[in-house]
Amino acid sequence: MTFLRAEGTLTMADIVNLNHVRKARQREEDKRRARERRVKWGQIKADRQRARLMDAKAEKTHDGNRRERQKEEE
């Protein structure tokens, strides 16, 4: 469908669901904020979890290899 205007012809725009547009804009904003926070805090969640698991494993291995002190008999 076209309309005639003083400047020329104008075609009718597609119908847009404003909720979809609003939600898409919010998702993009959330992604942008997440990127900024990852830079600010330095690590993504997977890296923090991996580091935590490696620390726990190292602690467990270290404790497992620890020698028990023998009590001195008097």
Secondary structure as UniProt FT lines:
FT   STRAND          2..4
FT   STRAND          9..11
FT   HELIX           18..41
FT   HELIX           45..64
//
